[in-house]
Amino acid sequence: MRRKIEWYQEVLALEPGSRIFFPLAKLFVEQGQLEDAVKTLRLGLDRHPDCLEARLLLIQLLVR
């Protein structure tokens, strides 16, 4: 799982406007890395405010 996260992070570093931020955030949640998930979602939503699934996941994490 760690290698998958690293791959997603590499893609985001190369293409910061990518929508791959959402699957990366979900992987962080699965790994219990909630702070990383929140950070990833906030950065992604700055570029893609219309991504409803990401917004809902962020709300769920902040409520926790």
Rosetta constraint file for C-alpha pairs under 8 A:
AtomPair CA 1 CA 5 HARMONIC 6.40 0.50
AtomPair CA 2 CA 6 HARMONIC 6.20 0.50
AtomPair CA 3 CA 7 HARMONIC 6.12 0.50
AtomPair CA 4 CA 8 HARMONIC 6.32 0.50
AtomPair CA 5 CA 9 HARMONIC 6.18 0.50
AtomPair CA 5 CA 24 HARMONIC 6.39 0.50
AtomPair CA 5 CA 27 HARMONIC 6.91 0.50
AtomPair CA 5 CA 28 HARMONIC 7.76 0.50
AtomPair CA 6 CA 10 HARMONIC 6.16 0.50
AtomPair CA 7 CA 11 HARMONIC 6.32 0.50
AtomPair CA 8 CA 12 HARMONIC 6.25 0.50
AtomPair CA 8 CA 20 HARMONIC 6.93 0.50
AtomPair CA 8 CA 21 HARMONIC 7.71 0.50
AtomPair CA 8 CA 24 HARMONIC 6.08 0.50
AtomPair CA 9 CA 13 HARMONIC 6.10 0.50
AtomPair CA 9 CA 24 HARMONIC 7.56 0.50
AtomPair CA 10 CA 14 HARMONIC 6.28 0.50
AtomPair CA 11 CA 15 HARMONIC 5.91 0.50
AtomPair CA 11 CA 16 HARMONIC 7.80 0.50
AtomPair CA 11 CA 18 HARMONIC 7.87 0.50
AtomPair CA 11 CA 20 HARMONIC 7.86 0.50
AtomPair CA 12 CA 16 HARMONIC 4.74 0.50
AtomPair CA 12 CA 17 HARMONIC 7.36 0.50
AtomPair CA 12 CA 18 HARMONIC 6.30 0.50
AtomPair CA 12 CA 20 HARMONIC 7.09 0.50
AtomPair CA 12 CA 21 HARMONIC 7.09 0.50
AtomPair CA 17 CA 44 HARMONIC 7.53 0.50
AtomPair CA 17 CA 47 HARMONIC 6.31 0.50
AtomPair CA 19 CA 44 HARMONIC 7.18 0.50
AtomPair CA 19 CA 48 HARMONIC 7.58 0.50
AtomPair CA 20 CA 24 HARMONIC 6.40 0.50
AtomPair CA 21 CA 25 HARMONIC 6.11 0.50
AtomPair CA 21 CA 40 HARMONIC 6.26 0.50
AtomPair CA 21 CA 41 HARMONIC 6.67 0.50
AtomPair CA 21 CA 44 HARMONIC 5.68 0.50
AtomPair CA 22 CA 26 HARMONIC 6.32 0.50
AtomPair CA 22 CA 40 HARMONIC 7.77 0.50
AtomPair CA 22 CA 41 HARMONIC 6.64 0.50
AtomPair CA 22 CA 44 HARMONIC 7.41 0.50
AtomPair CA 22 CA 54 HARMONIC 5.94 0.50
AtomPair CA 23 CA 27 HARMONIC 6.28 0.50
AtomPair CA 24 CA 28 HARMONIC 6.33 0.50
AtomPair CA 24 CA 37 HARMONIC 7.60 0.50
AtomPair CA 24 CA 40 HARMONIC 7.58 0.50
AtomPair CA 25 CA 29 HARMONIC 6.32 0.50
AtomPair CA 25 CA 36 HARMONIC 7.33 0.50
AtomPair CA 25 CA 37 HARMONIC 4.39 0.50
AtomPair CA 25 CA 38 HARMONIC 7.33 0.50
AtomPair CA 25 CA 40 HARMONIC 5.89 0.50
AtomPair CA 25 CA 41 HARMONIC 6.28 0.50
AtomPair CA 26 CA 30 HARMONIC 6.26 0.50
AtomPair CA 26 CA 37 HARMONIC 6.98 0.50
AtomPair CA 27 CA 31 HARMONIC 6.26 0.50
AtomPair CA 27 CA 37 HARMONIC 7.98 0.50
AtomPair CA 28 CA 32 HARMONIC 6.21 0.50
AtomPair CA 28 CA 33 HARMONIC 4.92 0.50
AtomPair CA 28 CA 34 HARMONIC 6.39 0.50
AtomPair CA 28 CA 36 HARMONIC 6.40 0.50
AtomPair CA 28 CA 37 HARMONIC 5.23 0.50
AtomPair CA 29 CA 33 HARMONIC 5.59 0.50
AtomPair CA 29 CA 34 HARMONIC 5.46 0.50
AtomPair CA 29 CA 37 HARMONIC 6.06 0.50
AtomPair CA 33 CA 37 HARMONIC 6.34 0.50
AtomPair CA 34 CA 38 HARMONIC 6.18 0.50
AtomPair CA 34 CA 61 HARMONIC 7.13 0.50
AtomPair CA 35 CA 39 HARMONIC 6.20 0.50
AtomPair CA 36 CA 40 HARMONIC 6.05 0.50
AtomPair CA 37 CA 41 HARMONIC 6.07 0.50
AtomPair CA 38 CA 42 HARMONIC 6.12 0.50
AtomPair CA 38 CA 58 HARMONIC 6.15 0.50
AtomPair CA 38 CA 61 HARMONIC 6.99 0.50
AtomPair CA 38 CA 62 HARMONIC 7.77 0.50
AtomPair CA 39 CA 43 HARMONIC 6.27 0.50
AtomPair CA 40 CA 44 HARMONIC 6.06 0.50
AtomPair CA 41 CA 45 HARMONIC 5.90 0.50
AtomPair CA 41 CA 54 HARMONIC 6.39 0.50
AtomPair CA 41 CA 55 HARMONIC 7.60 0.50
AtomPair CA 41 CA 58 HARMONIC 6.38 0.50
AtomPair CA 42 CA 46 HARMONIC 6.24 0.50
AtomPair CA 42 CA 58 HARMONIC 7.71 0.50
AtomPair CA 43 CA 47 HARMONIC 7.02 0.50
AtomPair CA 44 CA 48 HARMONIC 6.01 0.50
AtomPair CA 44 CA 49 HARMONIC 7.90 0.50
AtomPair CA 45 CA 49 HARMONIC 4.63 0.50
AtomPair CA 45 CA 50 HARMONIC 7.61 0.50
AtomPair CA 45 CA 51 HARMONIC 6.96 0.50
AtomPair CA 45 CA 54 HARMONIC 7.28 0.50
AtomPair CA 45 CA 55 HARMONIC 7.26 0.50
AtomPair CA 49 CA 55 HARMONIC 7.89 0.50
AtomPair CA 51 CA 55 HARMONIC 6.40 0.50
AtomPair CA 52 CA 56 HARMONIC 6.16 0.50
AtomPair CA 53 CA 57 HARMONIC 6.22 0.50
AtomPair CA 54 CA 58 HARMONIC 6.15 0.50
AtomPair CA 55 CA 59 HARMONIC 6.29 0.50
AtomPair CA 56 CA 60 HARMONIC 6.26 0.50
AtomPair CA 57 CA 61 HARMONIC 6.25 0.50
AtomPair CA 58 CA 62 HARMONIC 6.14 0.50
AtomPair CA 59 CA 63 HARMONIC 6.14 0.50
AtomPair CA 60 CA 64 HARMONIC 6.57 0.50
